[in-house]
Amino acid sequence: MNKTLATMALGALMAAGPAMADLVIPDLSYRTGPYAAGGIPFSDGYNDYFTLLNERDGGIGGVPVRVVECETGYNTEKGVECYESTKGEGALVYQPLSTGITYQLIPKVTADGIPLHTMGYGRTSAANGKVFSNVFNYPANYWNGASGAINYLLSENGGDLSGKKIALVYHNSAYGKEPIRTLEMLAEKHGYELSLLPVDHPGQEQKSQWLQIRREKPDYVVMWGWGVMNQVAVQEAANIRFPMENFIGVWWSGAEFDVEPAGEKATGYKALTFTGLGDDYPVYDELRKYVVDGGKAAGAGDQLGAVQYNRGLYAAMLAAEAIKTAQEMHGVAEITPAMMRDGMEALEITNAKMEGLGMAGFGPEFSVSCENHGGPGLVGVVQWDASTGTWNSIQDFMPTDAEVIGQLIAEDSAAYAAENNIEERCN
Amino acid sequence: MPEQLVFAMEVILNGLMAGVLYALVALGFVLIYKASGIFNYAQGVMALFAAMTLVGIMKGQVPFAHLINAIFGTHIHYFGWNVPALLAILMTMAVMVLLAWAVQRFVMRHLVGQEPIILFMATIGLAYFLEGVADLMWGSEIKTLDVGLPQGINLWIDETTYNIFDYGFFIDNLDIVATIIAALLVAALVAFSQYTKQGRAMRAVADDHQAALSVGISLNFIWVMVWSVAGFVALVAGIMWGTKSGVQFSLSLIALKALPVLMLGGFTSIPGAIVGGLIIGVGEKLFEFALGPALGGATENWFAYVLALIFLVFRPQGLFGEKIIERV
């Protein structure tokens, strides 16, 4: 009897023995609901990159990556539930792809010591690492986007926008309202007249806004849209014959599915970007070889090179590089969320590194520091060509107005620090 | 003529057109409520399901492809053919009839005689189930829908109004088509309910389903028919809205636009849905035009409900709804 018990105990010990832990990456995705069209390709790209690392390299530093997907439906409450249900698994970093969820998670991740990466969305002033210890929004944020749009229009107008009329058509939510303050400050600086046109969720009906645009004849329309709002706006702009080349959307309003429903009439529409276009990068050959052809793709495998897929892929690459940095810094392969945070704060993305990953020129070069969690804020511009069904780059990654954005970030983060009794770090 | 007055005229015309589109969605609610006393929460999702099915058939998409591929390890997504729009619409209609039969056979038949709130809850369940089935069947990506309807500014109206007011009005060709189709639809529905045997049976069921049953009218048949007609109305609404924005999941949210129309027009009146739609369309657009800029914009969603509430206070049964008389 004793012998049997001892054998069973040994067997149990061996079964529960020192198995290598995974690197856990939660994916707060939204594959259902009104914003699924944007959520699906992003999540597919995010998943596929980690699958590639697992299949080709056996993970990162020899430790496999385990992506834990949780459906949020782009709903803030569900997003918080997903966070609470996954953080206990050793989650290294969250990427919720929602500004609403981000705002709710900022105090939680700070208290739990888990990093949050909000790439090109979320709370813009989180770029100030002195106040937001666990939040990162590199390589660009909304205010970079607003400034990038204005800089592009400046370049089109010989550096002078005085007297020009610019209308902002925006999603009437925390996300859509983010660029307003920046655009107002830039209006004071450059002398253009700004008009604000909010569109209520989900944005299926925008007749009033576009009739107003038709009456007031702004020189340019800048859009901060997401979901169906984008497709309807492009269609309505085409309907009123607004010149498409004078219509420019933020990066979340610049995917293929945003312009395709409008057909040929969408040609000329422009969008901002902080990631590369298409699938002409060696990393895609690897993805096809190790992920898609092996039937391991998160989706149907037909989105490779699409704008939002590329963004998900890029976000995963940045997370993977931060893991590598953390592993090197701490000399261990199995890192903790706190180590991951250190890795993100010391992240350096160089052209040589991107070339080594088969993603040369896919994003801008940048480095993160204790003070600066937002990166350089370089913004590119792309233009849609319906005849070929492709986005074409018309402006490389260019600097934005650091003076104005820096001031706004300092003001907003100082207010947040005062409200939450946060002592500045990095001193 | 003062410039603002000319602009207001353009806004009113566009409001009328938008109202027709709202009414198209509201019509589906009215039909089912009138015949069975059920407030069909799933009407918006039915529009989405119909539009997704139409695009799927037109593009030769394999239904449940992801499921099939996951189970059998295959990689099939398309049959490799395209179906002409008209034929695809007829095939979609057949699918909607099948759906109506399934709803009746597996859900509603078991709930006959239950409280209205139970029936309402059943349609909430149906809405979410149908949304999931549509996703599984056709995928979640945005689908471009082109059944050959014209879109964009109507140049004749633009030029004519320009010659009169020195300002060309914007009217979308798609809205004009929607108006014509809605008018034909209402005429057909009225003719159907007044002059056909099935239509009269439908009205009899609406008046008193027990009395209708006693004279040999099949409740099951009538309810399948009503859900089928509501499915057809959902298909028309799905085509109109889907052509505008592409077919995607937010299409199901157009039901939110129908609610104030129903509150205003009454749940039991087909003309009420149309007139209610027009009042809501014009009211919200005019309010946004006149006061929107001063109030920060985006007033349409909430103002439509305020307008409906005002009507509700004075006429609880809606503009054209049947007056509720309780005798003791």
HADDOCK unambig.tbl for C-alpha pairs under 7 A between the chains (distance, minus, plus):
assign (segid A and resid 33 and name CA) (segid B and resid 249 and name CA) 5.91 0.50 0.50
assign (segid A and resid 34 and name CA) (segid B and resid 249 and name CA) 4.78 0.50 0.50
assign (segid A and resid 34 and name CA) (segid B and resid 250 and name CA) 4.38 0.50 0.50
assign (segid A and resid 36 and name CA) (segid B and resid 140 and name CA) 6.52 0.50 0.50
assign (segid A and resid 37 and name CA) (segid B and resid 140 and name CA) 6.30 0.50 0.50
assign (segid A and resid 37 and name CA) (segid B and resid 141 and name CA) 4.94 0.50 0.50
assign (segid A and resid 37 and name CA) (segid B and resid 142 and name CA) 6.03 0.50 0.50
assign (segid A and resid 197 and name CA) (segid B and resid 297 and name CA) 6.44 0.50 0.50
assign (segid A and resid 198 and name CA) (segid B and resid 297 and name CA) 5.90 0.50 0.50
assign (segid A and resid 198 and name CA) (segid B and resid 298 and name CA) 5.45 0.50 0.50
assign (segid A and resid 199 and name CA) (segid B and resid 298 and name CA) 5.56 0.50 0.50
assign (segid A and resid 200 and name CA) (segid B and resid 298 and name CA) 5.76 0.50 0.50
assign (segid A and resid 202 and name CA) (segid B and resid 250 and name CA) 6.90 0.50 0.50
assign (segid A and resid 208 and name CA) (segid B and resid 285 and name CA) 6.29 0.50 0.50
assign (segid A and resid 228 and name CA) (segid B and resid 245 and name CA) 6.62 0.50 0.50
assign (segid A and resid 228 and name CA) (segid B and resid 250 and name CA) 6.74 0.50 0.50
assign (segid A and resid 231 and name CA) (segid B and resid 245 and name CA) 5.39 0.50 0.50
assign (segid A and resid 232 and name CA) (segid B and resid 244 and name CA) 6.52 0.50 0.50
assign (segid A and resid 232 and name CA) (segid B and resid 245 and name CA) 4.98 0.50 0.50
assign (segid A and resid 235 and name CA) (segid B and resid 244 and name CA) 6.94 0.50 0.50
assign (segid A and resid 239 and name CA) (segid B and resid 152 and name CA) 4.08 0.50 0.50
assign (segid A and resid 239 and name CA) (segid B and resid 153 and name CA) 5.52 0.50 0.50
assign (segid A and resid 240 and name CA) (segid B and resid 152 and name CA) 6.97 0.50 0.50
assign (segid A and resid 240 and name CA) (segid B and resid 153 and name CA) 6.22 0.50 0.50
assign (segid A and resid 257 and name CA) (segid B and resid 142 and name CA) 6.36 0.50 0.50
assign (segid A and resid 261 and name CA) (segid B and resid 144 and name CA) 4.95 0.50 0.50
assign (segid A and resid 261 and name CA) (segid B and resid 245 and name CA) 6.46 0.50 0.50
assign (segid A and resid 261 and name CA) (segid B and resid 246 and name CA) 5.34 0.50 0.50
